[in-house]
Amino acid sequence: MSGQARLTVCAAVAAMMAAFSLLPLTSDSKWYFQALLIVCLQAAVGAVARRLPLARPLTVLAQAVVSLVVVTMIFASGQALGGILPGPLAVEHLNQVLQDGLTDVSNFSIPAPVTPGIRILLVGGVVLIALAVDAIAVTYNSAAPAGLPLLALYSVAAGLADGGNADWLYFLVAAAGYMVLLLAEGRDRLSRWGRVFTSGAPGSGRTASRAPRGARGIGVVALGIALVVPAALPSFSSGLVDTSGHGGGIGGQSGGGAVNLVAALQDNLNQPEDHEVLRYTTNASDPSGMYLRIAALDRFDGKAWSPSNLPTEPVPALLPHPQGMADSVAYRSVSTQVQVDADYVQGILPVPFPAMSVQAPGAWVFQPEGRMIIGQHGQTAASERYTVTSMDVRPTAAQLAAAPRATGEIAQKYTQVPGSLPKIVKQTALQVTANATTDYQRAVDLQAYFTSGQFVYNTQAKAGTGVDAIARFLKTKEGFCVHFAFTMAAMARTLGIPARVAIGFTPGEASGTNTMTVGLKDAHAWPELYFEGIGWTRFEPTPYRGSAPSYTQSQTPSATGDRPEAAPHSTQATPTATPTPTDSCAPEHGTPAPQCEAAAATGGTGSGGGGVGHAPRDALIALAALLVLLLPAVPALWRSRLRRRRLAAGRGGPEAAALAAWQELLDSGWDHGVPPDDSETPRRAVARLVRDGGLEGPAALAAESVASAVEQSLYAARPRPADGLADEVRKARAGLRAAARRRTRVRAVVLPRTSVRLVWALSARWHAGTRRLRDVSTRAAAPVRQRLRPRRTPA
């Protein structure tokens, strides 16, 4: 195996060994073998391209194109042209899968299920890293910097991992792959210098080749960085896969793919089917107000709301009395039995608020501040059966109105807002509550402001919980429960009312006596405001979702008091919006089939018709893309064809064969930097070619043999036939390649200097064609001019 081939194999091995550290992040490892297949194919394409050789950028481009085709065949074969080429539909589909993958990454904690989106992120990421490693280490012949993409890949895995005891194993595997790559490059470099003799015992005759000290030093530094960087990486408190258990991800402590409801809420609401999450049986007198609460988000840093990192304790038999709730507040004890679906892998139990006791099998802990039941050591809610005893708290409007303003730690912590919060938030809150005299009246006025009809409930609105999203929501007045809940909580804080946001589920739909079914589309967010003596109290600012608490309805204007408490979920901008043709053809509208067919024929965006209608355009685009890719290869293809034709010119006789071989020899020299001179004799021309082209040995003799043959054909009375001229030209050309610099060799193949002859030939044909057209037009116009020429009469 040559040094470059060995380096190619080691680059692919190093990339896959670094990718090995990603395996603990998922519950399935089949994606790894798909990535391995593409990486091997990618490496093979690179080896062939370097063997030709192609220019370095073209080599990387060829590898990228082949990898893209294979990825298209795996993830978008149904939309690809011929099931292979990535046309516009395939690109659109791949983009959608990538977007789904980014959403899934935010939705699941470790080990995450391998959805199509997560699979394409893993496979595509590993393939890109492998391409970068191959390009840097092999194509550009510099293995040490190739450790940077390997380090990036391992650092991502280390930053997202849960800190298990096997982390050192993945580090050793990734480090070993990098060291193998460095050693392979060191061996390849030393092989170009011959053997390196050690300073061993005299006369031992032993030799050894070892990596240069610089390479070893780079390896040590890179491995040191690999150790330090993952330790210095900040924990992922929100957004990406959350393993902290206290960031934006919910249930991150449990592992097991827990759903991050803050990020997944919009995705859940827009699901085409409402998959069942859980069902419960309760003795509550009015289940419509029985929200199943998962977590409380109390920290607002301006970018997002997230739960604080607060201590936990073993779940007590009887949970503490709700914070701030006085004994004078009436409540009714409610018992609820919950059965969670097997597919709902969640690290926090959905329970009614406030819970008094929870009997759940498994490893669960209690977080007193947010009253959350959190799983430990991989514990999830999937397939769990548990019983909750909770309080159906019923404060009166008078109690809430009489509540004194909160003080102490509660007021300090839960009224904080970031300095980046736009002024419009507080200004709007003050304007809306201008006539209120108590915090309770202010809270009711805020709820009425959002449910008064000025705002539109739309699950297609751009999601977000930061200051920019809140300001945008107040301006556009369009959003879904996330926007309503977080904006009301932020506005309440600006008024000095302690507030946080709860996430969980609305009560669901009745499916039997005292039995309710909760689906993904019941996912919800709502604000909780704190009143001294009552505690944390639920409000409902989102129109057409859930139900407004009874203690707010007495103060709520009639415009909102008559709104439906549990109106069906809708993704339209307004409930009375006129449906578009494609909307009205949805199955739930019951539109007759002929009307739907007519709508599709006049511009409907059905997935089936769209593909057929765009097929000719897709074919033209694919053809144009193929031509663009092939255009840089035209000079090389033309030069290769010309060379084959010249070296096969022996059928035209000895003279034709000699002249063709001589022309090819001169052009080969031109391609390698030795331009021809038509004024020189063959003998002087070959002498200059040998001197300037660096030919020596058999290559020089081969060039002189071709010169002798062409002299015989031109000047001898009876030229002797010369056999094997094609082989002599090949020997001379090989000598020119060996003596030239790498850049010259690459240019001689990709963009040969003699390709200017193609331009000359095309120019000559163009001028000849225009001359013929001009002559034809002149001859055609001559009789006309003859007839129009005035006749002279004799004097």
C-alpha positions in Angstrom: 0.0 0.0 0.0 1.3 3.4 -1.0 1.9 6.1 1.6 -1.1 8.2 0.2 -3.4 5.2 0.2 -2.4 4.4 3.8 -3.0 8.0 4.8 -6.5 7.9 3.1 -7.5 4.9 5.1 -6.2 6.3 8.4 -8.1 9.6 7.8 -11.4 7.7 7.4 -10.5 5.5 10.5 -9.7 8.6 12.6 -13.0 10.3 11.6 -15.1 7.2 12.4 -13.2 6.7 15.7 -14.0 10.2 16.7 -17.7 9.6 15.7 -17.7 6.7 18.0 -18.1 9.2 20.9 -21.6 10.2 19.5 -23.0 6.7 20.1 -24.1 7.3 23.7 -26.2 10.3 22.5 -28.8 8.1 20.8 -30.8 5.0 21.6 -29.9 3.3 18.3 -26.5 2.9 16.5 -27.7 2.0 13.0 -26.9 5.5 11.8 -23.2 4.8 12.6 -23.0 2.1 9.9 -24.7 4.4 7.4 -22.1 7.1 8.1 -19.4 4.5 7.8 -20.6 3.4 4.4 -20.7 7.0 3.0 -17.3 7.8 4.6 -15.7 4.7 2.9 -17.2 5.6 -0.4 -16.1 9.2 0.0 -12.5 8.1 0.8 -12.5 5.9 -2.3 -13.6 8.7 -4.5 -10.9 10.9 -3.1 -8.2 8.2 -3.7 -9.3 7.9 -7.3 -9.4 11.6 -7.9 -5.9 12.0 -6.4 -4.7 9.2 -8.6 -5.8 10.8 -11.8 -4.8 13.5 -10.5 -7.4 16.2 -10.2 -6.8 19.6 -8.8 -7.2 19.7 -5.0 -10.4 21.8 -5.0 -11.9 19.5 -7.7 -11.0 16.4 -5.6 -12.9 17.8 -2.6 -15.8 18.8 -4.8 -16.0 15.3 -6.3 -16.1 13.8 -2.9 -18.8 16.2 -1.7 -20.9 15.6 -4.8 -20.8 11.8 -4.4 -21.6 12.1 -0.7 -24.5 14.3 -1.5 -25.9 11.9 -4.0 -25.6 9.0 -1.5 -27.3 11.1 1.2 -30.0 11.9 -1.2 -30.5 8.2 -2.1 -30.8 7.4 1.7 -33.0 10.3 2.9 -34.8 11.6 -0.2 -34.9 8.9 -2.9 -38.6 9.4 -3.4 -38.1 13.1 -4.3 -34.8 12.7 -6.2 -34.6 12.7 -10.0 -34.4 9.0 -11.0 -34.1 8.3 -7.3 -30.5 9.4 -7.4 -29.9 13.1 -8.4 -30.7 15.7 -5.9 -33.2 17.9 -7.8 -35.2 20.8 -6.3 -37.8 18.6 -4.7 -35.1 16.5 -3.1 -33.2 19.5 -1.8 -36.5 20.9 -0.4 -37.2 17.6 1.3 -33.6 17.3 2.7 -34.0 20.8 4.1 -37.3 19.9 5.7 -35.7 16.8 7.3 -32.8 18.9 8.6 -35.3 21.4 10.1 -37.1 18.5 11.7 -33.8 17.3 13.0 -33.0 20.6 14.7 -36.5 20.5 16.3 -36.0 16.9 17.4 -32.6 17.8 18.9 -34.3 20.4 21.0 -37.1 18.1 21.9 -35.2 15.1 23.3 -32.6 14.5 25.9 -29.9 11.8 25.9 -30.2 9.1 24.7 -32.5 10.5 22.0 -34.5 8.4 19.7 -33.1 8.3 16.2 -35.7 10.1 14.2 -35.1 10.8 10.5 -34.1 14.4 11.3 -31.6 13.3 14.0 -30.3 10.6 11.7 -29.5 13.0 8.9 -27.8 15.4 11.4 -25.6 12.6 12.7 -24.8 11.0 9.4 -24.3 14.4 7.6 -22.2 15.7 10.4 -19.9 12.7 10.5 -19.6 12.8 6.7 -18.7 16.5 6.7 -16.1 16.0 9.4 -14.7 13.0 7.5 -14.5 15.1 4.3 -12.7 17.9 6.2 -10.2 15.4 7.7 -9.5 13.8 4.3 -9.1 17.1 2.6 -6.7 18.5 5.2 -4.7 15.4 5.9 -4.6 13.7 2.5 -5.5 16.1 -0.3 -3.6 19.0 1.2 -1.1 16.8 2.9 -1.2 18.3 6.4 -2.4 15.8 9.1 -1.8 17.9 12.2 -4.5 20.5 11.5 -6.9 17.7 10.7 -7.2 17.2 14.5 -9.3 20.4 14.7 -12.4 18.9 13.0 -11.9 15.7 15.0 -11.6 17.8 18.2 -14.8 19.6 17.3 -16.7 16.3 16.7 -15.5 14.9 20.0 -16.1 18.1 21.9 -19.8 18.2 20.8 -20.2 14.6 22.0 -18.4 15.3 25.3 -20.4 18.5 25.9 -23.7 16.8 25.4 -22.9 13.5 27.2 -24.2 12.9 30.7 -20.7 12.5 32.2 -20.9 8.7 32.6 -18.0 6.5 33.7 -17.3 5.4 30.1 -16.4 8.9 28.8 -12.7 8.1 29.1 -13.2 5.2 26.7 -14.6 7.4 24.0 -11.8 9.9 24.5 -9.2 7.2 24.2 -10.8 5.9 21.0 -10.9 9.4 19.4 -7.4 10.2 20.6 -6.1 6.9 19.2 -7.6 7.7 15.8 -5.9 11.0 15.7 -2.5 9.5 16.7 -2.9 6.8 14.0 -3.4 9.6 11.5 -0.3 11.5 12.7 1.8 8.4 12.6 0.7 7.5 9.1 1.6 11.0 7.9 5.0 10.8 9.6 5.7 7.5 8.0 4.6 8.9 4.6 6.9 11.9 5.0 9.9 9.9 6.1 9.5 7.5 3.2 10.2 10.3 0.8 13.6 10.8 2.5 14.6 7.2 2.6 15.7 5.4 5.7 16.6 7.3 8.9 19.3 5.8 10.9 19.0 5.9 14.7 21.9 6.6 17.0 21.8 3.0 18.3 24.8 0.8 19.0 27.5 1.1 16.4 27.5 -1.7 14.0 24.0 -2.9 14.9 22.8 -2.1 11.5 19.3 -1.4 12.8 17.2 1.4 11.4 14.1 3.0 12.6 11.6 5.5 11.2 9.9 7.6 13.7 7.6 10.6 13.6 9.3 14.0 13.7 9.3 15.7 17.1 7.1 18.5 15.7 4.4 16.0 14.8 4.6 14.5 18.3 4.4 17.9 19.9 1.4 18.9 17.8 -0.3 15.6 18.8 0.4 16.2 22.5 -1.0 19.8 22.4 -4.1 18.7 20.4 -4.8 15.9 22.9 -4.3 18.4 25.8 -6.8 20.7 24.2 -9.2 17.8 23.7 -9.0 17.2 27.5 -9.4 20.8 28.5 -12.1 22.1 26.0 -14.9 19.6 27.0 -14.3 20.4 30.6 -14.5 24.1 29.9 -17.6 23.9 27.7 -20.6 25.5 29.4 -23.5 23.3 30.2 -26.4 23.4 27.8 -29.1 25.0 29.9 -31.6 25.3 27.0 -32.0 24.8 23.3 -30.0 21.8 22.3 -30.3 18.4 23.9 -30.4 19.2 27.6 -28.8 17.0 30.1 -28.5 19.3 33.0 -32.0 18.8 34.3 -32.4 22.4 35.1 -32.1 24.2 31.9 -34.7 24.9 29.3 -35.0 21.2 28.6 -37.5 19.5 30.8 -36.7 16.1 32.2 -33.1 16.3 31.2 -31.9 14.6 34.3 -33.6 11.5 33.3 -31.9 10.8 30.0 -34.2 8.8 27.9 -35.3 11.3 25.4 -37.4 13.6 27.5 -39.5 16.2 25.7 -38.5 19.8 26.1 -42.0 21.4 26.0 -40.7 25.0 25.6 -39.1 24.1 22.3 -41.5 21.4 21.2 -44.8 23.1 22.1 -45.3 24.6 18.6 -44.3 21.4 16.9 -46.8 19.4 19.1 -49.6 21.9 18.3 -49.0 21.6 14.6 -48.9 17.8 14.4 -51.3 16.4 11.8 -52.6 13.8 14.3 -53.2 14.3 18.0 -51.3 11.4 19.5 -52.4 10.4 22.9 -49.9 11.3 25.7 -51.8 10.0 28.8 -55.2 9.3 30.2 -56.4 9.8 33.8 -59.3 9.1 36.0 -60.2 11.6 38.6 -62.9 12.4 41.2 -62.7 16.1 40.5 -66.1 17.8 40.3 -65.0 20.0 37.4 -62.1 18.5 35.3 -62.1 21.5 33.0 -59.9 23.4 35.4 -57.6 20.5 36.1 -54.4 21.4 34.3 -51.6 18.8 34.4 -48.5 20.7 35.3 -45.0 19.5 34.4 -42.6 22.4 35.3 -42.3 26.0 36.4 -40.0 28.3 34.5 -38.9 31.1 36.8 -35.6 32.4 35.4 -35.8 35.0 32.7 -32.4 36.1 31.3 -33.7 38.0 28.3 -33.0 35.2 25.8 -35.4 32.6 27.2 -37.3 31.5 30.3 -36.0 28.4 32.0 -36.2 26.6 35.4 -33.7 27.5 38.0 -31.1 25.0 39.2 -32.6 24.3 42.5 -32.0 21.4 45.0 -34.1 18.2 45.1 -34.9 15.7 47.8 -36.5 12.3 48.0 -40.2 12.3 47.3 -41.9 12.6 50.8 -45.0 10.7 51.6 -46.8 14.0 52.1 -45.6 17.0 50.1 -45.1 20.3 51.9 -47.9 22.8 52.1 -48.0 25.0 49.0 -45.8 28.1 49.3 -47.6 31.2 50.6 -51.0 29.5 50.9 -52.9 30.3 54.1 -55.2 27.9 55.9 -58.2 30.2 55.3 -58.1 29.4 51.5 -60.7 26.8 50.6 -59.7 23.7 48.7 -61.1 20.3 47.9 -58.9 17.1 47.9 -58.8 15.4 44.5 -57.5 11.9 43.7 -56.2 11.2 40.2 -54.9 7.9 38.6 -52.7 8.6 35.6 -51.6 6.2 32.9 -48.8 7.5 30.6 -48.4 6.3 27.0 -45.3 4.1 26.2 -44.1 6.6 23.6 -44.1 9.6 25.9 -40.6 9.5 27.1 -40.6 12.3 29.7 -38.3 12.9 32.6 -40.9 14.8 34.7 -44.3 13.5 35.8 -47.3 15.6 34.7 -49.4 16.1 37.9 -52.2 18.4 39.0 -51.1 21.5 40.9 -50.6 21.7 43.8 -50.0 18.0 44.5 -50.3 16.8 48.1 -48.9 13.3 47.6 -47.6 11.2 44.7 -47.3 7.5 44.6 -45.2 6.5 41.6 -42.9 3.5 41.1 -39.3 4.2 40.1 -36.5 6.6 40.9 -38.1 10.0 41.4 -37.1 13.1 43.4 -39.0 16.2 44.5 -38.1 19.8 43.7 -39.9 21.9 46.4 -39.6 25.3 44.8 -41.3 24.4 41.5 -43.1 21.4 43.0 -41.8 19.1 40.2 -41.4 15.3 40.3 -38.2 14.6 38.4 -36.8 11.3 37.3 -33.3 10.1 38.2 -30.9 7.6 36.7 -32.8 7.3 33.4 -36.2 7.2 35.0 -39.0 8.4 32.6 -42.7 8.7 32.7 -43.2 6.2 29.7 -45.8 3.5 30.6 -45.9 4.8 34.2 -49.0 4.3 36.4 -49.2 6.6 39.4 -51.7 8.2 41.8 -51.7 11.8 42.8 -53.7 13.5 45.5 -53.9 17.2 44.8 -55.7 20.4 46.0 -58.5 21.9 44.0 -57.8 25.4 45.4 -60.7 27.8 45.3 -59.6 31.3 46.4 -62.2 34.1 46.2 -61.8 37.3 44.4 -62.0 39.1 47.7 -59.1 37.1 49.1 -57.0 37.9 46.1 -57.9 41.5 46.1 -57.0 41.8 49.8 -53.7 40.1 49.4 -50.8 42.3 50.5 -47.9 43.0 48.1 -45.3 40.2 48.2 -42.0 41.0 50.0 -38.7 39.2 50.8 -37.1 36.6 48.6 -40.2 35.9 46.6 -40.5 39.5 45.5 -36.8 39.8 44.8 -36.5 36.7 42.7 -39.8 36.6 40.8 -40.0 40.3 39.8 -36.6 40.4 38.1 -36.6 41.4 34.4 -33.5 41.7 32.2 -32.2 45.1 31.4 -32.7 44.3 27.7 -36.5 44.1 28.1 -38.0 46.7 25.7 -39.7 49.7 27.3 -42.9 48.9 25.4 -43.5 45.9 27.7 -43.8 48.0 30.9 -45.5 50.9 29.1 -48.2 48.5 27.8 -48.6 46.9 31.2 -49.0 50.4 32.9 -51.5 51.5 30.2 -53.6 48.3 30.4 -53.8 48.5 34.3 -54.1 52.2 34.6 -57.5 52.0 36.4 -56.5 49.1 38.8 -55.8 49.7 42.5 -54.6 46.2 43.6 -52.3 43.6 42.2 -55.2 41.3 41.7 -57.1 43.8 39.6 -53.9 44.4 37.6 -53.5 40.7 36.9 -57.2 40.4 35.8 -56.8 43.4 33.6 -53.7 41.9 32.0 -55.6 38.6 31.3 -58.5 40.6 29.9 -56.2 42.5 27.6 -55.0 39.4 25.9 -58.4 37.8 25.7 -60.3 40.9 24.5 -60.1 40.0 20.8 -57.1 42.2 19.9 -54.8 39.2 19.7 -54.9 36.4 17.2 -54.2 32.8 18.2 -52.0 31.3 15.5 -49.7 28.3 16.0 -47.8 29.2 12.8 -46.4 32.3 14.4 -42.6 32.5 14.9 -41.8 31.0 18.3 -39.6 32.5 21.0 -39.6 33.5 24.6 -36.9 36.1 24.7 -37.3 39.9 24.9 -37.3 40.2 21.1 -40.1 37.7 20.8 -42.2 39.5 23.5 -41.8 42.8 21.8 -42.7 41.3 18.4 -45.8 39.7 19.9 -47.0 43.0 21.4 -46.5 44.6 18.0 -48.0 41.9 15.7 -50.6 40.7 18.3 -50.3 37.2 16.8 -49.0 34.1 18.5 -49.9 31.0 20.5 -49.9 30.0 24.2 -46.1 30.5 24.6 -46.3 34.1 23.6 -49.4 34.9 25.7 -48.0 33.2 28.8 -44.5 34.5 28.8 -45.6 38.0 27.8 -48.1 38.3 30.6 -45.6 37.0 33.1 -43.0 39.6 31.9 -45.6 42.4 32.1 -46.7 41.3 35.6 -43.1 41.4 36.8 -42.7 44.9 35.5 -45.7 45.8 37.7 -44.0 44.3 40.8 -46.2 41.1 40.8 -44.2 37.9 41.2 -44.7 35.7 38.2 -43.4 32.6 36.5 -44.6 30.4 33.7 -45.9 26.8 34.0 -45.9 24.3 31.2 -47.9 21.1 30.9 -51.2 20.1 29.5 -54.8 21.3 29.5 -57.3 18.9 31.0 -57.9 17.1 27.7 -61.2 15.5 26.5 -63.6 13.2 28.2 -63.5 9.6 27.1 -65.7 8.0 29.7 -67.0 8.5 33.2 -64.5 10.6 35.1 -61.9 9.6 32.5 -60.0 12.2 30.4 -57.6 11.7 27.4 -54.7 14.1 26.9 -53.0 14.4 23.5 -49.9 16.2 22.2 -52.1 19.1 21.0 -53.1 19.7 24.6 -49.6 20.9 25.4 -49.9 24.3 26.9 -48.1 27.1 28.8 -49.8 29.5 31.2 -48.6 32.1 33.8 -48.6 31.7 37.5 -48.8 34.8 39.7 -48.0 34.9 43.4 -50.3 36.4 45.9 -49.4 36.5 49.6 -51.8 34.3 51.6 -53.0 32.4 48.4 -49.7 31.3 46.9 -49.1 30.6 43.2 -52.3 31.2 41.2 -53.1 30.2 37.7 -54.2 32.7 35.0 -55.3 32.0 31.4 -54.4 34.8 28.9 -54.5 32.5 25.8 -57.8 32.8 23.9 -59.5 29.6 22.6 -57.3 27.4 24.9 -58.1 25.9 28.3 -60.4 27.7 30.7 -60.3 31.0 32.6 -60.3 30.3 36.4 -63.5 31.2 38.2 -61.8 33.7 40.5 -60.9 35.8 37.4 -64.3 35.7 35.6 -66.2 38.0 38.0 -63.8 40.8 37.1 -63.4 39.8 33.4 -65.3 42.0 30.9 -68.2 40.3 29.1 -66.3 40.4 25.8 -64.1 37.7 27.2 -66.3 36.1 29.7 -68.5 34.4 27.0 -65.6 33.0 25.1 -65.5 29.2 24.7 -63.5 27.6 27.5 -62.0 24.7 25.4 -62.5 25.7 21.8 -61.0 23.3 19.3 -57.4 23.9 18.4 -56.9 25.9 15.3 -53.8 26.8 13.2 -55.6 29.6 11.3 -54.8 33.2 11.9 -58.3 34.0 12.9 -61.3 31.7 13.6 -63.4 33.5 10.9 -60.7 33.6 8.2 -61.7 32.7 4.8 -60.2 29.3 3.9 -57.9 29.0 0.9 -58.5 26.4 -1.7 -55.9 24.1 -0.2 -57.3 24.6 3.3 -60.8 23.9 2.3 -59.7 20.7 0.6 -58.4 19.3 3.9 -60.2 16.1 5.0 -61.9 17.8 8.0 -63.7 20.3 5.8 -65.5 17.7 3.9 -65.2 19.5 0.5 -66.4 17.4 -2.5 -63.7 15.7 -4.4 -64.4 17.5 -7.8 -63.9 20.9 -6.1 -60.6 19.7 -4.6 -59.4 18.4 -7.9 -60.3 21.8 -9.5 -58.5 23.6 -6.8 -55.4 21.4 -7.3 -55.5 22.0 -11.0 -55.7 25.8 -10.6 -52.8 26.1 -8.2 -53.3 23.8 -5.3 -50.1 22.7 -3.6 -50.7 19.1 -3.1 -47.6 17.0 -2.8 -48.6 14.7 -5.6 -49.4 17.3 -8.2 -46.5 19.5 -7.4 -44.0 16.8 -8.3 -45.5 16.0 -11.7 -46.0 19.7 -12.6 -42.4 20.5 -11.9 -40.8 17.5 -13.6 -39.7 19.2 -16.8 -38.4 22.2 -14.9 -36.5 19.8 -12.5 -35.0 18.0 -15.4 -33.8 21.2 -17.0 -32.3 22.4 -13.7 -30.6 19.1 -13.2 -29.2 19.2 -16.7 -28.0 22.7 -16.2 -26.3 21.8 -13.0 -24.7 18.8 -14.6 -23.3 21.0 -17.4 -22.0 23.5 -14.9 -20.2 20.6 -13.1 -18.8 19.3 -16.4 -17.7 22.6 -17.8 -14.3 22.8 -15.8 -13.5 19.3 -17.1 -13.8 20.3 -20.8 -10.1 21.2 -21.3 -8.9 18.0 -19.7 -11.3 15.9 -21.7 -10.4 17.6 -24.9 -6.6 17.2 -24.2 -7.0 13.5 -23.3 -9.0 12.8 -26.5 -6.4 14.7 -28.7 -3.6 12.7 -27.1 -5.2 9.4 -27.8 -5.9 10.3 -31.4 -2.3 11.4 -32.0 -0.7 8.3 -30.4 -3.0 6.1 -32.5 -2.0 7.8 -35.8 0.2 4.9 -36.9 -2.5 3.8 -39.4 -1.7 6.9 -41.5 1.8 5.7 -42.4 5.3 6.2 -40.8 5.4 9.9 -41.7 2.0 10.6 -40.1 2.9 8.6 -37.0 6.2 10.4 -36.5 4.7 13.9 -37.0 1.7 13.1 -34.6 4.1 11.7 -32.0 6.4 14.8 -32.4 3.4 17.2 -32.0 2.3 15.4 -28.9 5.8 15.5 -27.4 6.0 19.2 -28.0 2.5 19.8 -26.6 3.3 17.7 -23.5 6.3 19.9 -22.9 4.2 23.0 -23.3 1.7 21.6 -20.7 4.6 21.2 -18.3 6.0 24.7 -18.8 8.3 24.3 -21.9 6.6 26.3 -24.7 7.3 25.3 -28.3 9.4 27.3 -30.8 8.4 26.7 -34.4 11.7 28.2 -35.6 13.8 25.4 -34.1 14.9 22.2 -35.8 13.7 19.0 -34.1 17.2 18.4 -32.7 17.4 21.8 -31.1 13.8 21.7 -29.9 14.3 18.3 -28.2 17.6 19.5 -26.6 15.7 22.5 -25.1 12.9 20.2 -24.0 15.3 17.9 -22.2 17.1 20.8 -20.6 14.2 22.9 -19.5 11.9 20.0 -18.7 14.4 18.3 -16.5 14.4 15.0 -18.5 17.1 12.5 -17.8 17.8 8.8 -18.3 15.2 6.8 -20.2 12.8 9.8 -20.5 15.5 11.9 -22.3 16.4 9.0 -24.6 12.7 8.6 -25.4 12.4 12.2 -26.4 15.5 12.1 -28.6 14.2 8.9 -30.2 11.0 10.8 -31.2 13.1 13.7 -32.6 15.2 11.3 -34.7 12.1 9.7 -36.1 10.6 13.0 -37.2 13.9 14.0 -38.8 13.9 10.7 -40.7 10.3 11.4 -41.9 11.1 14.9 -43.0 14.5 14.8 -44.5 15.5 11.2 -45.3 15.1 10.0 -48.9 13.8 6.7 -47.7 12.5 7.1 -44.1 12.9 4.1 -42.0 9.7 3.1 -40.1 9.9 3.8 -36.4 8.0 1.5 -34.1 6.9 2.2 -30.6 6.7 6.0 -30.9 3.6 6.1 -28.7 5.4 4.4 -25.9 8.4 6.8 -26.3 6.1 9.8 -26.0 4.5 8.3 -22.8 8.0 7.7 -21.3 9.0 11.3 -22.0 5.7 12.6 -20.7 6.2 10.6 -17.5 9.6 12.2 -17.1 8.1 15.6 -17.5 5.6 14.9 -14.8 8.2 13.6 -12.4 10.4 16.6 -12.8 7.6 19.2 -12.6 6.3 20.8 -9.4 3.0 19.5 -8.1 1.1 22.6 -9.1 2.4 22.3 -12.7 1.4 18.6 -12.8 -2.1 19.4 -11.6 -2.5 22.2 -14.2 -1.2 19.9 -17.0 -4.1 17.6 -16.3 -6.9 20.0 -15.3 -6.2 23.1 -17.3 -3.4 22.3 -19.8 -1.7 25.2 -21.5 -2.3 23.6 -24.9 -6.1 23.9 -24.4 -5.6 27.3 -26.0 -5.5 25.4 -29.2 -9.1 24.6 -28.6 -9.9 28.3 -28.4 -7.9 28.9 -31.5 -9.7 26.2 -33.4 -13.1 27.4 -32.3 -12.1 31.0 -33.2 -10.9 29.8 -36.6 -14.1 27.9 -37.2 -16.1 30.9 -36.1 -14.3 33.2 -38.6 -14.5 30.6 -41.3 -18.2 30.3 -40.8 -18.8 34.0 -40.7 -16.7 34.3 -43.9 -18.7 31.7 -45.7 -22.0 33.3 -44.6 -20.7 36.6 -45.8 -19.6 35.1 -49.2 -23.0 33.4 -49.6 -24.9 36.6 -48.8 -22.7 38.5 -51.2 -23.3 36.1 -54.0 -27.0 36.1 -53.3 -27.2 39.8 -53.3 -25.1 40.3 -56.5 -28.0 39.7 -59.0 -30.2 42.1 -57.0 -27.5 44.8 -57.1 -27.1 44.1 -60.8 -30.8 44.6 -61.5 -30.9 47.8 -59.4 -27.7 49.2 -61.0 -28.8 52.1 -63.3 -28.0 51.5 -67.0 -26.0 54.1 -68.9 -27.3 55.3 -72.3 -24.8 56.1 -75.0 -24.2 59.8 -75.5 
